[in-house]
Amino acid sequence: MFETLLLGIEQLKDPIIWLVLIMGSILGIFIGATPGIGPGVGIALLLPVTYSMEPLAGITLLMGLYAAGWYGGAIPAITINTPGTGVNVLTTYDGYPMAKSGEPQRALSLAYASSFAGGIFAVLVLMIAAWPLANLSNYLTSADLGMATLLAMVLVVVAHRGSEFSSFALLSTGLFISTIGLETAYGSPRYTFGTTWMMSGVPLISMILGLFALSQAFTLIFSNRVIEKKDTEVDRRLLSGFIEIFKYPKVLLRSAGFGVGMGVLPGVGEFLAQFFSYATARAGSKTPEKFGRGAPEGIIASETANNAVPPAALVPLLSLGIPGEAFTAMMLSVFIVHGVDPGPTLFEEHKGFVAGLYLSLFIMNFIIVGILLVGTRWIAKLAMVNDRILAIIIICLVIVGTFSRNYRLTDTLIAIFFGVLGFALRRANIPMVPLILGLVLGPIIERYFRQATGAAAGDMTIFLTRPVSLIFLLIILFLVAKSCRDVTIQIRSKKV
Amino acid sequence: MLKEQDRPLFGNKPSGGRNLLAAIFLISVILLTLIRWQTKPGHLGQTIMSGGWWSEPALFPAVTLILTIVSSAVAYFVSPYEKLNLNRSLKDYLRVLLITICIIGTVMMMKVFGFALSILIFVTLISLIAGFRGIKVLLLSLSVTLSMMLIFRVGFEIWFPRPLLFKWIDLPIWMQGLM
């Protein structure tokens, strides 16, 4: 542990790391506090920039955006009843009524303190859990890891309750898209239609920029949202919440636990974590009638759970090389670009990187809170930025981000294609995260499958004879069967 | 607070989901029929690890396309029937089409007019499409273009191909670098 700390300190001697820590935090807060953008768009726009950075700097910048986005999203949720990001929805339930009753500082302070507690707790769990899990994965074969990847995919699909089949359709579409280009075993082209520019496959960056950023810009560009100035006025005293949260230790611990638990599970993430935390906090409260009317436990439950998720989501990525959701999938692409293989070898060959990442995630929470305590009264004004101006800036960034990669029109055309697809998916309320995960997990599962069946000379029973693989398979079968049963019940109840 | 009349562009109810799933289904079927022409069989026995059915180039695309076909078909039938507002949908997609034409035009213009001028023209056009008028358009175009130049050309020093314009107009090197 002490050695890890020293290694981490060594990494943080680089001033670039401090620069990206501060920049990532500021950008994340700004993006979170501006309704309509969200960390997904921010990460997508910054992804091309991180490819030219060292892996630690790149990942730290993206993690800064990811974590600080949730912190910043609480500001408009509390001040103007509009969540800055999707995951701050529940903060509006109690944060806005508390602000309306004349206590906006208390609500904001509680949100910051809870986010801080959740974030720090999750970083500690990451430090403790990732290394042993990675060591354990040393004993896993390709069959086990392939089945673990399949389990991650199934969990992502099952997590989209109510739209399991459309999620599955998009996941398999993403998997198919990942096969386009030259395949690795024989170097033979697949679905390139005789073109050379498709040989290297669909560029992940164009796809992400299109799906997340461009589609959002298409939605924002004709928006007429108007925010009045007086609604964004906030006082400076924001420290009280850091003491008040300890009046509710059970809510705090339980919510942090939910956040970490759900962050580790692929596809579950912030949404379910906050809903579970909020529901259990309400159920366990002596004054459940106050929930939705400005209950401090409500703010603590939702914000603690939200912010415990980002570091926890890194556990499967760092230890097994399996991203559980879109943000960590984007981070995986940074690893791939730099030739760094997440998984057990990462902890052996890049100890400094891992230690530096832990420490920077820890420090990041202090930096974010520091910025928020000083700058909230100005940051709150960001909610007034016109959506159409935001859209114009996003489109310009997409143009530069896609064109400057290879100076080819085709990369921009791919981004446009996915932008229109993302726009259609947003209209139809179909989740687009499975599509990204399919594209990222496709090559991983194909490689593990080929290795496992190749080593067994094509004998598929390898997936049944390995105990770990068998356990994963049984879990998959159980989840699929349960999901099918639920869908059948839903259909029958509609007919009745 | 959000004003009552400023509702989001789209409502909360799904619109067009079934049509989208049908399109995914149809495209997947077409792609699956093309599999013979769009993938080549591997050379069996090249190595012990790669020489089998499990490493055939067509295997993974075929499996994923079959899964897409089945799941999109099931999703289509499971999702509730919805009545689409065709006029509204057409209007929304026409707006998107207009913006995409502007984006493509901008990228093509970069090789002729350079980075700064192309972005300036693009932002001016898109501001007008978005409903800005008068001095706002000018201010917005200039400020966004200047920010983009400062961030990408000065800050990140991102290189762009030398545009044709600089062959016709003799500008100082530093200005060429900036633009």
Interface residues (C-beta under 8 A of the other chain):
Chain A: V49 S52 I80 N81 T82 S163 F165 S166 F168 A169 L170 S172 T173 L175 F176 T179 E183 A185 Y186 S188 P189 R190 Y191 T192 F193 F218 T219 I221 F222 S223 N224 R225 V226 I227 E228 D231 R388 I389 A391 I392 I393 I395 C396 V398 I399 V400 F403 S404 Y407 L409 T412 L413 I416 G419 V420 F423 A424 L425 R426 R427 A428 N429 I430 G442 E446 F449 R450 Q451 T453 G454 A455 A457 G458 V487 I491 K494
Chain B: M1 L2 K3 Q5 D6 P8 L9 F10 N12 K13 P14 S15 G16 G17 L20 L21 I24 S28 L31 L34 Q38 T39 K40 G42 H43 Q46 I48 M49 S50 G52 W53 W54 S55 P57 A58 F60 P61 T64 L65 L67 T68 S71 S72 V74 A75 V78 S79 P80 D92 R95 V96 I99 T100 I103 I104 T106 V107 M108 M110 I119 F122 V123 I126 S127 I129 A130 G131 F132 L140 V144 S147 M148 F152 F156 I158 W159 F160 P161
